[in-house]
């Protein structure tokens, strides 16, 4: 499988925090306190370091859990999600303490989603000439993919490049924002345009590239040779505001000021050895 040489690794920490919590929900330390999220995140980092053993820079990014601009412009954004379980929240600070001691950089910005931090940081590093691997299986990350920014989907053990997106969807990575704007995203409660599914959205994007061009050429849509083209045109007209709102919600911000410098992400020596030393020690400690 293709891998970039010595990439800077950006880990979607919030995603793997939840994945680890539910994946190792019954894990407890010697004092009986929950330990699964801590264990899962550290195990994931260990696997990534083994996979990219020549990489010298790594950072893990977390949500701030404060209201973001998306919540302000659309109150229902992520409203379908339940609040963080207490048994997970109590593991966060101990996890941060371990990561700090090991020497793995953590980044969180109040009021900014992890996706926007990851996108802005990746773009900043790309401009500085870095090669970047984003570790995440969140489909929103596909819009960030470039020649120099790839996504490692750990679930599928696959590297996502612009070519992979083109083969699977027939569109460019940046057009994935428009794709989500049309079909919506139930995981984030982004509405999209009702009755427009994956197949129809891809037909429209292959023809017009983005939702701005779709609406500029809306009179041409009924003439296209796909089923219900006239009805789709009506749906687009009726839900134009929702379509552009969905686009705004789906688009990852790329201009968040990031004070982290490239050298701040440099790994210290013997990180993997320290990682499991701390894990073992922490298992026998209370918190």
NUGU-107669 format. One record per residue: residue in three letters; x, y, z of N, C-alpha, C, O in turn. Coordinates in pm, whole numbers, plus 32768, in hexadecimal, padded with zeros to 4 digits. Atoms other than C-alpha are relative to their C-alpha. Last residue first. Example, Ala and Ser with C-alpha at 12.3 -4.5 7.8 and 13.67 -1.06 7.14 Angstrom:
BEGIN
SER7FAE7F897FFA85577F9682CA7FB3806D80497FE680DC805A/ALA80597F89800084CE7E3E830C805A8078800080C280768042/
//
This chain:
BEGIN
UNK80087F7980347D2783898F547F79803A801F7F5D80AD7FFC/UNK808A7FCA7FFC7D9F82468FEF800480897FC2806E80C67FB6/UNK80177F867FB37EE481A08F867F6C802180057F1E7FF27FB1/UNK7FF780207F727F2A80388F207FED807C80587FF8807480D3/UNK806280687FE27EB280698DBC7FFD7FE580977F947FC880CF/UNK80807FBF7FE87F7381AF8DB07F947F9B80237F367FBB806C/UNK7FFB7FB97F8080BB80F88DD97F78803A80227F4B80328094/UNK7FF880647F97806A80048CC07FFE804180897FB9801380E4/UNK8080804880017FFA81188BD67FFD7F9A80717F997F8F80B9/UNK80647FAB7FC0812381F08C367F797FBA800A7F327FC7806D/UNK7FD57FF57F75821580D78BE37F9B8053804F7F74802E80BD/UNK803780717FB7814580968AAC80367FF5808F7FF97FB180E2/UNK80918007800D817D81EF8A1F7FC87F8E80537F6A7FA380A1/UNK803C7FB17F9582E082108AA17F687FF180017F2A7FF0806B/UNK7FDC80437F83835580F389C27FC1804880767F8B800880D1/UNK805280797FF682968186889D801D7FB380817FC27F7D80BF/UNK808B7FE17FE1832982E188D67FAE7F8280147F5F7F7A8073/UNK803B80707FB58492826688E67F6F801980297F457FF08095/UNK7FCC80878012852183B588777FB37F9B80567F807FBC80C2/UNK7F8980197FAF844A84ED8873802D7F707FE97FE47F207FAE/UNK800680697F9B835E852C875680847FF9804C80F0800E8016/UNK7F95806280068362867986A07FF57F9B80727FE07FC180E5/UNK803A8086800F82108723869D80697F927FFB80487F1C7FEC/UNK804880217F85828B887187287FC97F727FFD7FA97F398066/UNK7FA3803E7FA0838C887A860D7FBD7FDA80847FF07F8780CF/UNK7FDE8087802A827888B6850F80597FB9806680477F428082/UNK7F978005806681F889E385CA80247F6F7FE3800C7F158034/UNK7FA380717FF980AD89F58682806480077F8D803F801E7F1A/UNK7F7F7FD07FCE80138B51868280697F91800880E07FAC801B/UNK7FBF806D7FB67EF28AF085A2808A802E802B80DE804F7FD8/UNK7F767FE47FD87E0B8C06852980387F9080577FFD7F6F80BE/UNK7FF77FEB7F6F7CD58B6084938092801D802580EB7FD18000/UNK7FB77F857FDF7CDC8B92831A800080208096800F809480BD/UNK7F728013801C7C7D8A40828A80558076802B80CD807B8010/UNK7FB77F8280097B1B8A1B830680957FE77FF280CD7F8C8030/UNK7F9C7FF37F967A7788CF82B8804C80837FEC807980A27F7E/UNK7F7A7FD28027794988F981D5805B80108079803C805B80D6/UNK7FA9806F8027781F8824823D8090802A7FE580EC7FD97FF2/UNK7FEB80597F8E77638930830180677F937FE080B67F6C8036/UNK7FB77FB47F9B778B8A3781F280207FA98079808C7FB480B4/UNK7F797FEE80337721893F80E780588048806680CC8024807A/UNK7FBE80817FF075F488DD81B8809080067FCF80E97FC9800A/UNK7FE4800D7F7175928A4C81CE804C7F7E801980AD7F7C8065/UNK7F8B7FAB7FE575B98A6580558022800280958096801180BA/UNK7F8B8036804674D3893A801D807E8051802180E88019803D/UNK7FD080737FB373DD89AC8127807E7FC67FC180DA7F9C8007/UNK7FC27FCB7F8573B98B00807F803C7F8F805480A87F9D808D/UNK7F827FBC8021737E8A587F2E80478033807E80BF8020808D/UNK7FA5800E7F8D727A89667FB5808880437FE680EF80158016/UNK80477FF17F81714F89B27ED7805E80038079803F803F80E0/UNK80377F797FF8721F89EB7D9E7FC0801A80887FD1808580C2/UNK7F8F7FA37FF572EC88B17DD37FCF808F800E800680DC805D/UNK7FC780117F7A71B487E47E13807280638017807C80A18081/UNK805F7FC17FA47110886E7CD980357FF9808F802D805A80DA/UNK7FF47F6F8014724288147C0A7FA6804C80607FCF80B18099/UNK7F857FD97FBB723F86B77C9E801680967FF4804380D78053/UNK80207FFB7F7170D686937C30807A802A8053806D807280B7/UNK80577F8D7FE8713386EE7ACB7FDF801080947FE0807F80C9/UNK7FB17F85800C725C85FF7AC67FAC807C801C7FDB80DB805B/UNK80387F977FA8718184E37B49804E80837FFA805280CC805D/UNK8089800E7FCE725883D67AA27FDB8073805D802B809D80B0/UNK8009805A7F8E7391844379EF7F748008803B7F2C806A8027/UNK803D8084801473CA84CE7893800F7FA7807C80547F418078/UNK7F9F806D7FEF7406863C78D77FB87F7A7FFD7F447F6E8022/UNK7FDB80368083730F8734784380627F8C800A807E7F497FA7/UNK806E8053803572668777799280207FBF7F7A7FDE7F5F7F52/UNK800E80817FBC73BF87E27A177F8B7FAD7FCB7F9C7F347FB9/UNK7FD0806E8056740088F179137FE67F76803D7FE97F117FF6/UNK805F8011806F732C89FC79C080287F8D7FA47FD47F5B7F58/UNK807280517FD673FA89C77AFC7F9A7FEA7F917F537F857F91/UNK802E8047807775388A3F7A557F837FAE801C7F6B7F487FDB/UNK7FF07FA6807275A28B497B4F7FC97FC37F7F7FA4800A7F21/UNK806C7F9C7FF9750F8A717C64800B80677F8E7FA680A07F64/UNK80818045800D75E689477C037F9080677FFD7F3780617FA8/UNK80198018808E77138A287BCA7F7A7FBA7FE87F387FD17F83/UNK800D7F7B803D77018AA57D307FE27FF37F6A7F8B80377F35/UNK808C7FD37FF476BA89437DA77FED808C7FC77F7E80AE7F9D/UNK801D7FD17F78780388BF7D1B7F73803B80057F33804F7F9E/UNK7F8B7FF17FA8789788037BEF7FE1802B8090801A7FF280ED/UNK7FF27F717FE1777688377AF6806F80208066808B8096807D/UNK802C7FA6806B775186EC7A3D80268091801B805180D97FC0/UNK7FAF80218076781B86087B1E7FDE805C7F8B803180777F34/UNK7F787FCC7FEB778186BE7C46805C7FE07F8980B280307F66/UNK80007F6E8006761D868A7BCD808D8039800C80B180977FC5/UNK80217FD9808A764D85197B83800980977FF0804380CA7F90/UNK7F888014805076FE84EE7CD27FE880217F6C804280547F29/UNK7F9D7F997FDD75DB858A7D8D807D7FF37FAA80B480577F7C/UNK80297F81803E74E084AF7CD48067806E801B808880BB7FC1/UNK7FF8800D80927596836D7D2F7FE080847FBA802880AE7F60/UNK7F758008802E75D483CD7E9B800980017F678057804D7F2E/UNK7FAA80677FC9747184377EE6808A80027FC180AD805C7F75/UNK7F87800C805273A885717EAC805E7F9E804580927FB880B1/UNK801680548077724A85417F3980767FFF7F9E806B7FC77F31/UNK805380787FFA7271865A803A7FEF7FBE7F777FE280027F11/UNK807A7FE9804E7391874E7FFD7FAC7F7F80027FDB7F177FD3/UNK7FFA801F808E749B8741810D7F7B801E7FBB7F2080597FF7/UNK807C80288043743C8741827E800D7FD57F6F7FD27F707F48/UNK80027FA0806F7589873883387F8D7FD87FA47F8B7F667F74/UNK80847FC1800C753C86748476800180747F9B7FBC80D87FAF/UNK7FF17F787FCE76AD862984B47F7D804E7FFD7F7780C38024/UNK7FAB80067F89768A84AE84958014808980408022809380BA/UNK804E801F7F88756184D783AB80557FFF807E8022801C80EB/UNK7FAB80567FAF762F858782A07FB97FE580847FB6803C80DC/UNK80087FF27F6F757686328187805C7F9F8046809C7F4B8007/UNK803D80787FC5755185B480207FEA800C80977F9E7FBF80D1/UNK80748033804A758387027F6F7FBC7F8C80487F417F8A8055/UNK80677F988000766887B980617F817FD17FBC7F137FFA7FE1/UNK804380037F7D77298675809A7F91806980077F2A80528046/UNK804380827FF67778865E7F257FB37FF780837F3E7FD08084/UNK807D7FEF804C77C987D17F187FAD7F8080047F327F848009/UNK80507FA17FB378D0879E80287F7780107FBF7F10800C8002/UNK804480527F9A794C86687F6F7FAD8059805D7F4A802B8097/UNK808D800C8025799587537E4E7FB37FA880617F387FA0805A/UNK80467F887FD17ADC87AF7EF77F6B7FFC7FE17F1B803D8025/UNK80127FF97F6F7B5586467ECE7FB1807980317F5B806B8088/UNK7F857FD47FBF7B15863A7D567FE8800E80967F76802280C1/UNK7FF77F707FE779F4856D7CCC80878021803F80D27FC78066/UNK7FFC7FBA807F79BF84167C2F80048097800E7FE480DF7FB0/UNK80707FA2800F794F83857D7C7FFB80457F777F9180747F4D/UNK807880267FB47A1F824C7DBA7F8880597FE17F1880287FD8/UNK802D808780267B2782727CAA7F7C7FDD80447F237FA48005/UNK80327FFA808A7B4483EB7CDA7FCB7F797FD27F647F727F8E/UNK80827FBB7FFD7B5E83C57E517FC380077F767F4B7FF67F65/UNK805E805C7FC07C7482C27E2D7F74803D80017F117FF97FE6/UNK8021806880617D2E83A07D357F997F9F80387F3F7F727FF0/UNK805F7FCA80627D2084CA7E227FD37F977F9A7F607F977F6E/UNK7FBD7F9C80537DC383EC7F2C7F98803E7FA27F27800E7F9C/UNK80597FBB805D7D2A831E8043804C80727FBE807B80CE8001/UNK7FD67F7680147E16822680E97FA580407F977F9380087F2B/UNK7FEB7FCE80877D7280E58161802880937FFF7FFF80E18056/UNK7F71800D80177D6C8012829A8025802E7F73806E7FEA7F2B/UNK7FF1804D807C7BF08007827F80937FE47FDF80B27FA17F7C/UNK8065806B80037BB1807283E680137FA47F8880097F2A7F93/UNK7FCE80707FB07CFA813283F37F9E7F8C7FFF7FC67F178005/UNK807880367FC37C93821782D580287F81804A803B7F18800D/UNK7FF5808F7FE17DDA82CA82927F837FD5804A7F6D7FFC80BD/UNK8046802D7F887D92841781EB80167F6A801080057F1D7FB2/UNK804C807B800F7E8284BB80F87FBD7FDC80837FE6800A80EE/UNK804F801F7F877F01862080E67FAB7F847FE17F4D7F8A7F92/UNK7FA880017F8B801B865A7FEB7FB97FE280847FFA7FC880E9/UNK7F8A805180207F6886067EA580587FEF807B80997F87808D/UNK7FB67FC780727E2B868D7F4180727FA07FDF807B7F338017/UNK7F9B804F80477D22860A8031803B804E7F897FF380897F39/UNK7F7B7FC97FE77C728707810D806E7FBF7FAD80DF7FEE7FA9/UNK7FF47F7F80447B1386C28084808B803E801080AE80997FC6/UNK7FE18016808E7B39855580E7801380837FB5805E80897F54/UNK7F737FE6801C7B4B85BA825580247FF17F6D808E801F7F42/UNK7FEE7F70801679D085D18270808F80217FD580A680837F8D/UNK800B7FE3808F79C884548243800F80957FE1803180B97F70/UNK806E7FA280127A47842683A77FFC80297F6D805D805F7F38/UNK805E8041805C7B2B82F4839F7F8180557FF37F1A80247FC5/UNK808E7FF07FE27C5083B9842B7FAD7FAB7FA17FD67F947F2F/UNK803280827FD37DCC83C784317F708012802D7F56804A8098/UNK80687FEC7F9B7E3084F583637FC87F7780237F977F2E7FCC/UNK8061806D7FF67F7A84B482B07F9F802380707FC7803680E3/UNK805680147F8A803B85E882477FA97F857FF27F717F6B7F88/UNK805D806880298162863281627FB17FD9807D7FEB7FC880E8/UNK800D80817FBC8207877B81C07FA57FA17FB37F507FCC7F65/UNK7FB9806980488272889680D97FF97F77803F80417F1C8015/UNK7F757FFF7FD3821989BD81B880517F8F7FC280C67F7D7FE2/UNK7FC37F87803680D789F280F58093800A802680E2804A7FE0/UNK7FED8017808E807F88888144804480787FBF809C80697F6A/UNK7F8A8055801080B988CB82B5801D7FE57F6D80917FDF7F44/UNK7F8A7FB27FD77FC689F082B480807FAF7FE880E27FE37FB3/UNK7FE57F9F806B7EC6892881F0807C8054801E80CC80707FC5/UNK7FD1804C80747EDB880582E78024805F7F8D808B804E7F4C/UNK7F77802A7FE57EC088F28410803B7FB77F8780AD7FCE7F61/UNK7FAA7F8980027D8B899E838480937FDC801580EB80137FD4/UNK7FFB7FC880867CDE88578330806080757FF580AF807D7F98/UNK7FB6805D80557D3587B2847C801080397F73807D80357F3A/UNK7F747FF77FD57CC488E1854380557FA87FA580BF7FD27F76/UNK7FCD7F7F80317B8288F4847A80928015802880E080507FDE/UNK7FF6800380937B3B878284AC803E807F7FC98093807A7F6F/UNK7F84804480257B8B879B862280147FFD7F698084800B7F39/UNK8009809180107A728895864B80877FC67FD580D680087F92/UNK7FDD802C80887AC689F286C47FFA7F687FFB80337F248050/UNK80657FD780617A208A9787F1801A7FD77F717FD07FFE7F17/UNK80897FE67FD07B548A7F88CC7FA380307F917FC4808D7F46/UNK80177F707FFF7C8489FB880B7F70801A80297F147FE57FEA/UNK80907FE47FF57D0D889C88457FF18097800B803D80D88052/UNK80317F7D802A7E66881887EA7F68800480097F227FB07FD2/UNK80927FF980057F27870188937FD8808C7FD4801780EE7FFB/UNK80417F7D7FFC809886BC88517F697FF37FF27F377FA97F9D/UNK80517FF480798120856388A57FAB807F800B7F608090806B/UNK7FC77F9F805D823D857389A17FB680097F7D7FF080317F18/UNK7FBF804B806A81F9843F8A748045805D7F9D80AC803B7F63/UNK7F87803D7FC881B385188BA1804E7FB17F9780C97FAE7F99/UNK7FA07F957FE280BF85F28ADE80847FC5803380EF7FF1800B/UNK7FCA7FD18081800F84C38A4B806A806C801580CF80707FD0/UNK7FA6806780347FE9842D8BA9804280307F7E80BB80227F6C/UNK7F8A80027FA97F59856D8C3A80677F9B7FCD80DF7FB67FCD/UNK7FAE7F8D80257E6B85938B1480838002805180ED8025801D/UNK7FC5801E80827DEA84338B55805D80717FD580CC80587FA7/UNK7F9580637FEE7DB784808CC780457FDB7F7D80BE7FC77F7A/UNK7F8B7FC07FC47CFD85BE8C5F806F7F9D802180E47FBD800B/UNK7FBE7FA3805B7C1785038B71807E803F803C80E980398001/UNK7F82803880327BBF83CF8C3F805280647FAF80C6804A7F8F/UNK7FA1800C7F917AB384738D1880887FC67FD480E87FC88020/UNK7FC87F7C7FDE79FF84E68BDD80687FF6807080C880438072/UNK7F9E7FD6806379D3837F8B6880438082802980BD808E8023/UNK7F9380617FF8792B82EF8C9D806A80197F9680DA7FE77FA0/UNK7FAA7FDD7F907858842C8CAD807A7FA3800980E77FCF802C/UNK801480507F8777CD83E28B5480628027806E80D780448052/UNK7F92805B7FE377EE85068A5E7FE57FB080807FC37FEC80E7/UNK7F8E7FC17FBB769E859C8A08806A7F978023804D7F208029/UNK80117FF87F6F75BD84EC890D807D803F803E80E780418000/UNK7F9C80477FB175D7853C879D7FE5801280957FC1807E80C3/UNK8028808B7FF674A7859886CD80607FAD805480487F37806C/UNK805F800B7F9074E7870787127FCD7F7180137F8E7F528078/UNK7FD580697FA2761E86EE86387FA27FF080787FC77FB680DE/UNK7F80803F802375B388308588802D7FA58071803F7FD180E2/UNK800F809280027448886E85EC80807FB77FDB80837F3C7FD9/UNK800C80367F78749389D286597FF67F688004801A7F288067/UNK8063806C800F750C8A3384FD7FF87FB58084804B7F5F80A1/UNK804D7FE8807B75CD8B7B84DC7F967F957FE87F3B7FA87F97/UNK803E7F7C7FFE76428B7E86477FAB80197F837F43805A7F8B/UNK807380087FA476838A0886557FB4808580037F3B80888017/UNK806780528042775F8A2785237F837FF580567F137FF78023/UNK804E7FAB805A781E8B4A85C07F927FB17FBC7F297FE87F9B/UNK7FB47FD38074788A8A6786DD7FA780547FA57F2F80627FBE/UNK804F7FE1807878028A2F883C805680387F8F80AE808B7FA7/UNK80457F817FEE7906899E892B7FB480207F807FD77FED7F15/UNK808280167FC07971883189347FBE8082802D7F748085808F/UNK7FFD7FB57F837ADB889288E37F807FEE80517F7B801280C7/UNK80677F977FF67B02878687DA800D804780868046801280E5/UNK807E801C7FBB7C4B86C787DA7FA180777FF47FCA80EA7FEA/UNK80597F8C7FF77D8186B686FD7F7A7FD8803D7F417F70801B/UNK808780347FF27EA485C4871C7FA2807280247FBC80BE8081/UNK80537FAD7FAA7FF9862B86987F757FC280047F487F877FA2/UNK808780327FE98117856985FC7FB7805E805E7FF2809780B9/UNK805C7F997FCE826985BB85687F747FC7800A7F427F877FAE/UNK7FC77FC17F88839384D2853D7FA18065803F7FBB809880AC/UNK80377F7B7FE7830583DD8443803380388084803B7FF080E8/UNK7F9D7F9B802683EC82BD83E97FCF808F801B801A80EF800D/UNK7F907FFE7FA0832181BE84AC806E80627FDB80C8807B802B/UNK7FAF7F92803881E4820E83EE807A80148059808C807E8096/UNK801B7FFA808F812F80C4842B805880687FBC808F804F7F51/UNK7FC38076803E81CD808E857F7FF180047F68804C7FE07F1E/UNK7F6F7FEC7FFA817E81F285EA804A7F897FC480B57F997F8A/UNK7FDC7F9B8065801881C48572809780157FFD80D380207F92/UNK800D803D80857FF080828637802A80607F91806A80387F30/UNK7F938062800E8077812587747FFD7FBF7F7680657FAF7F36/UNK7F877FB280197F8A824C874680787FA37FEB80CA7FBA7F92/UNK80097FCD80897E6581598729807E804F7FDC80B4803D7F6F/UNK7FE7807280597ED080A288657FFD802C7F6F804F7FFF7F1E/UNK7F71801B7FFB7EE781EE891D80267F8B7FA6808F7F8C7F66/UNK7FB87F9380427D8B825388A980977FE57FFF80D97FFA7F99/UNK80188002808F7CF481018902804C806B7FB48085804F7F4B/UNK7FBB8072803E7D9180E88A5C7FF480057F6780587FF47F21/UNK7F707FEA7FF37D2482448AC4804E7F927FB880A87FAD7F69/UNK7FE07F93805C7BC482108A3E8096801D800180D480317F98/UNK80058029808D7BAD80BB8AE68027806C7F9E806F80517F3E/UNK7F797FF580357C22811A8C4480047FEA7F69806E7FF57F2B/UNK7FFD801B80917AEA813D8D14808780257FC380C580897FE7/UNK802C7F8D804E7B2F81398E8E800E7FE37F6A80677F987F41/UNK8089800F802D7B3B7FF18F4E7FCB80757FB07F5480787F90/UNK80587FC57F9B7C71803F901D7F6D7FFA7FD57F158029801D/UNK7FFE80547F897D417F4D8F4C7FA58035806F7F7A7FE980C6/UNK7F7B800F7FC57CDC7FF98E0C7FF47FB680847F887F8980AA/UNK7FF07FB47F857B9C7FB48D52808E7FEF803480D07F8A801A/UNK7F797FFB7FC87B4C7F438BEF80028058807D7FCB80C6807D/UNK7FF980497F8179DC7EF98BB7808A80008040809E7FC280A8/UNK80577FC67F9B79A680038AAD800C7FBE808A7FF77FFF80F0/UNK7FC780407F887ACF7FA089DB7FB1802D807B7FEA805280E2/UNK7FBE807D80257A3A7FE2888280377FB4807680407F398073/UNK80668066801D794180E28905803E7F7A7FDA80017F127FF0/UNK8059800F7F8C7A4C81B589AE7F9B7F907FE77F877F3A803D/UNK7FBC804F7F9A7B4B8178889C7FA67FE680787FA57F7880B0/UNK7FF1808880347A6381F18788803D7FA4806880127F32807A/UNK808380427FFA7A048320885A80097F6F7FD07FCF7F15800E/UNK802580017F737B6E838888947F7B7FB680127F6F7F5F8068/UNK7FCB807B7FC57BC3831F87327FE97FF980967FED7F8C80D0/UNK803C8075803E7ADE8426869B802E7F8180477FDC7F2C806A/UNK808A800A7FD07B478534878F7FBB7F857FC97F717F418011/UNK800980327F787CB784F487487F737FEC80337F567F888075/UNK80857FCF7FD87CB0851985CE7FE07FC8808A7F9F7F608097/UNK806380637FD57E2584D585AB7F7F8045802C7F8280A68079/UNK80677FB97FB47F0F85B284DF7F917F9C80217F537F657FC7/UNK807B80497FE2804C8502846B7FA4805580577FCC808280C2/UNK802E7FCE7F7F816485C083BF7F777FC180187F217FC27FC0/UNK80687F987FF881D984E082A67FF18036808D80187FF580EE/UNK7FEF7FA77F8C832B842F82947F95806D800B7FB780E38014/UNK7F83800B7FB782FD839A81388006806A806E7FF880E28054/UNK7FA87F8E80138194838880CA807C7FF1805880747FBE80C8/UNK7FF57FAC7F8A8100822D80C8805D80757FE080C180657F99/UNK7FB37F84800B807F815C7FA78000804D80847F98805D80C3/UNK80557F8880008000800080008058807D800080BD80828046/
//
